[in-house]
Amino acid sequence: MNKSPSTSKLLQVFQKRFPYFGTNKSREIFRLINEISKIEKMPFNTFLNLLTTHDYETLKSTLLQRRYPKTFHKNSLNSYYLPKYEFDPSKMADISQKKFYPKNIYYEHDTAKSELFSKIKVLFKKSDFKEISSLKTFIKEHHFTLKDYNNRCNTLFLVKEKYDFFKKCPCSQSVVNCGYSIMNLGIGCIYDCSYCFLQSYQNVEGIIIPYNIDDYLVDNKIVAAEKGFFNYKRIGSGEFTDSLIFDNITNFSQKIIAYFKLKKGIYFEFKTKSTNIHNLLSCGGVENIVAAWSVNTKK
């Protein structure tokens, strides 16, 4: 099998073609060429040979327009963040399909008394169980890296949620608020969607699941959501983890549905990419509870 040229070799080829750009300009143009050649599945050298100008401003403008065709005319040339291009095979995400089976399971003391902990003990008999004082302390004592994020499915944290039961969607700046409230059922997902914000948001080397779902389902803890479409208040899960990917382990959806089906003024949504819907089907349909899937093209 032929191996792709290393980044250092590609950089040598690039510098022969553009020897006078200097460090910063070379960094930007080299990154753009690499990204475009990968997106368009064109060999680096082939794409390099198609470039007809040596003028930095013209070249940068042309490449940015090709790299960001939908946003190019909305931003200034200097607003694009183009850091040094680095490729480390050890930091590549493993996108092969694997059954979730954590090697290490960390749990807070109170967790050991829960029904969920007992079930996980049975499901993951081969896992190494370790008690921790708190998730917050664990995070402080462990340095988090991209490699840890890629290996997050090897570790499961079982914790007691004390504060972030529900909170309003922060929304983007300068937009009309969506009126949506988020139910936080943990942090971390086994999927590796290339656009997911969790890759830059998550700061712990594993999947976090709270055991105390009953503490969520209390009337005075629900954030007062604004009424949206269908004249419902809108609440949903699926912001920091997929709503259903771990549902065969937690059975959270059963308790959530039983609670919200009695709240006729609230529209509850399970956001998911999972086909893990056995619990949803067994609970039966109800007008104010839905499961929403996002469908991605192969590209």
C-alpha positions in Angstrom: 0.0 0.0 0.0 1.3 3.4 -0.9 1.6 5.8 2.0 0.7 9.5 1.6 3.6 12.0 1.8 4.3 13.3 5.3 3.4 16.9 6.2 7.1 17.8 6.3 7.6 16.6 2.7 4.6 18.4 1.5 5.9 21.6 3.2 9.2 21.2 1.4 7.4 21.0 -2.0 5.3 24.0 -1.1 8.3 26.1 0.0 10.1 25.4 -3.3 7.0 26.8 -5.1 6.5 29.8 -2.8 9.9 30.5 -1.3 9.3 34.2 -0.4 6.1 34.1 1.6 7.6 34.0 5.1 6.4 32.1 8.1 2.9 33.5 8.6 1.9 33.7 5.0 3.2 30.2 4.3 1.3 28.9 7.3 -2.0 30.2 6.0 -1.6 29.2 2.3 -0.2 25.8 3.1 -3.1 25.1 5.4 -5.7 26.1 2.8 -4.1 24.0 0.1 -4.0 21.0 2.4 -7.6 21.4 3.4 -8.9 22.0 -0.1 -7.0 19.1 -1.6 -8.4 16.7 1.1 -12.0 18.0 0.7 -11.9 17.7 -3.1 -9.9 14.4 -2.9 -7.2 15.8 -5.1 -3.5 15.0 -4.6 -1.6 17.9 -2.9 0.9 18.2 -5.8 -1.8 18.1 -8.4 -3.7 21.0 -6.7 -0.4 22.9 -6.2 0.3 22.7 -9.9 -3.1 24.2 -10.8 -2.2 27.5 -8.9 -1.2 30.1 -11.4 -0.3 33.1 -9.2 2.5 33.8 -6.8 0.8 36.9 -5.4 -0.1 36.3 -1.7 -3.2 38.5 -1.5 -4.7 37.1 -4.8 -3.8 33.5 -3.8 -5.3 33.8 -0.3 -8.5 35.3 -1.7 -8.9 32.6 -4.3 -8.2 29.8 -1.9 -10.6 31.2 0.8 -13.4 31.5 -1.7 -12.8 27.9 -2.8 -12.5 26.7 0.9 -15.5 28.7 2.2 -17.8 29.3 -0.8 -20.9 30.1 1.3 -19.3 32.5 3.8 -16.5 34.1 1.8 -18.4 37.2 0.8 -19.7 37.8 4.3 -16.3 38.1 6.1 -13.0 40.0 5.7 -9.9 38.1 4.6 -8.3 38.7 8.0 -11.3 37.2 9.9 -10.5 33.6 9.0 -8.6 31.7 11.6 -5.8 29.7 9.9 -3.4 28.2 12.4 -0.5 26.0 11.6 -1.5 22.8 9.7 -0.6 19.7 11.8 -1.4 16.1 11.2 -0.8 13.6 14.0 -2.1 10.1 13.2 -2.3 9.3 16.9 -5.0 11.9 17.3 -7.2 10.6 14.5 -10.7 9.7 15.6 -11.6 6.0 15.4 -14.8 5.9 13.4 -15.1 2.1 13.2 -18.3 0.8 14.7 -17.8 -0.7 18.1 -20.2 -1.7 20.9 -19.9 0.5 23.9 -18.1 -1.3 26.6 -16.0 0.9 28.9 -12.8 -0.4 30.3 -12.9 1.9 33.3 -15.9 3.0 35.3 -15.5 5.7 37.9 -18.3 6.4 40.3 -19.0 8.8 43.1 -19.8 7.3 46.5 -23.6 7.8 46.5 -23.8 6.2 43.1 -23.1 2.8 44.5 -26.5 2.8 46.2 -28.4 3.4 43.0 -30.4 1.1 40.8 -28.4 2.2 37.7 -25.1 1.3 39.3 -26.4 -2.2 40.1 -27.5 -2.6 36.5 -24.1 -1.4 35.1 -22.3 -3.8 37.4 -24.1 -6.6 35.6 -23.8 -5.2 32.1 -20.1 -4.5 32.3 -18.7 -7.3 34.5 -15.2 -7.0 32.9 -14.8 -3.3 33.5 -12.6 -1.9 36.3 -14.7 -0.1 38.8 -13.1 2.7 40.8 -14.6 5.1 43.4 -13.8 8.8 43.2 -14.5 11.6 45.6 -16.1 13.7 42.9 -16.0 14.3 39.1 -14.9 17.9 39.7 -11.8 16.7 41.6 -11.0 14.1 39.0 -11.0 16.7 36.3 -8.7 18.9 38.2 -6.2 16.1 38.8 -6.1 14.8 35.2 -4.8 16.6 32.1 -7.2 16.3 29.2 -5.9 15.9 25.6 -7.4 15.3 22.1 -6.2 11.7 22.4 -8.2 11.3 25.6 -11.3 12.6 23.8 -10.8 10.1 21.0 -10.6 7.3 23.6 -13.6 8.6 25.7 -15.6 5.4 25.1 -13.1 3.5 27.2 -14.3 5.4 30.3 -17.6 5.9 32.0 -18.4 8.3 34.9 -21.4 7.7 37.1 -22.3 10.8 39.0 -25.0 12.6 40.9 -26.3 15.7 39.1 -26.8 18.5 41.6 -27.4 21.7 39.6 -27.8 21.5 35.8 -31.1 19.7 35.6 -32.6 22.1 33.1 -31.4 25.3 31.6 -32.4 27.6 28.8 -30.7 27.3 25.4 -28.1 30.0 25.2 -28.7 30.5 21.5 -26.3 32.3 19.1 -25.6 36.0 19.6 -27.8 38.5 17.7 -30.6 36.0 16.9 -34.2 35.6 18.1 -34.2 33.4 21.2 -35.7 29.9 20.4 -37.4 29.6 23.7 -36.0 26.1 24.1 -34.9 24.5 27.4 -32.3 21.8 27.7 -32.5 18.7 29.9 -28.9 17.7 30.6 -28.7 13.9 30.7 -24.9 13.8 30.8 -22.0 14.7 28.6 -20.3 12.7 25.9 -21.3 10.7 22.8 -20.0 7.6 21.1 -20.5 9.2 17.6 -17.8 11.1 15.9 -19.8 13.7 13.8 -17.2 16.0 12.2 -19.2 19.1 12.9 -20.0 18.4 16.6 -19.2 21.1 19.1 -18.4 18.6 21.8 -15.0 18.1 20.2 -14.0 21.5 21.5 -16.4 21.6 24.5 -15.9 18.4 26.4 -13.1 18.5 29.0 -13.2 15.1 30.6 -11.9 11.8 29.2 -15.1 9.8 29.2 -18.8 9.5 29.0 -20.7 11.2 32.0 -24.0 9.8 33.0 -26.0 11.0 36.1 -27.7 8.2 38.0 -30.4 10.4 39.7 -32.9 10.9 36.9 -35.7 11.1 39.6 -34.2 14.4 40.8 -34.8 15.9 37.4 -38.5 15.1 37.2 -39.7 17.6 39.8 -42.0 20.5 38.8 -40.0 23.3 40.5 -36.8 22.3 38.7 -38.1 22.8 35.2 -36.9 26.0 33.5 -39.8 28.2 32.5 -39.6 27.7 28.7 -41.3 30.2 26.4 -44.2 28.9 24.3 -43.1 28.0 20.7 -44.6 26.2 17.8 -47.9 24.4 18.4 -48.3 26.8 21.4 -46.2 24.4 23.6 -43.4 25.1 26.0 -40.4 23.3 24.5 -37.9 21.1 26.4 -35.6 18.5 25.0 -32.5 16.4 25.6 -29.6 15.7 23.2 -27.5 18.8 23.6 -24.4 17.4 25.4 -25.0 13.7 24.6 -27.3 11.8 22.2 -30.8 11.4 23.9 -31.1 7.7 23.3 -27.7 6.1 22.6 -27.4 4.9 26.2 -31.1 4.4 26.8 -30.8 0.6 26.8 -28.4 1.1 29.8 -30.2 3.8 31.7 -33.9 3.4 30.7 -34.2 7.2 31.3 -36.7 7.6 28.5 -39.3 5.5 30.3 -39.3 7.8 33.3 -39.1 10.9 31.2 -42.1 9.9 29.1 -44.2 8.9 32.1 -43.6 12.3 33.6 -44.0 14.6 30.6 -47.0 12.8 29.1 -49.0 14.3 32.0 -47.6 17.8 31.3 -49.9 18.7 28.3 -48.5 22.2 28.0 -44.9 21.0 27.5 -43.5 19.6 24.2 -40.6 17.2 25.0 -38.1 16.2 22.3 -35.5 13.4 22.2 -32.8 14.5 19.8 -30.9 11.4 18.5 -29.0 9.6 15.7 -29.6 6.3 17.4 -32.0 3.5 16.5 -32.1 2.6 20.2 -35.8 3.1 20.4 -37.1 0.0 22.1 -38.1 1.9 25.2 -39.9 4.6 23.2 -42.0 2.0 21.4 -42.9 0.2 24.6 -44.1 3.4 26.2 -46.6 4.1 23.4 -47.3 7.3 21.6 -48.3 10.6 23.1 -49.0 13.9 21.3 -46.5 16.1 23.2 -43.4 13.8 23.1 -41.4 13.3 19.9 -38.1 11.7 18.8 -36.2 13.8 16.2 -33.5 12.4 14.0 -31.0 14.3 11.9 -30.1 12.6 8.6 -26.6 13.1 7.1 -25.6 12.6 3.5 -22.6 10.3 2.9 -20.5 13.4 1.9 
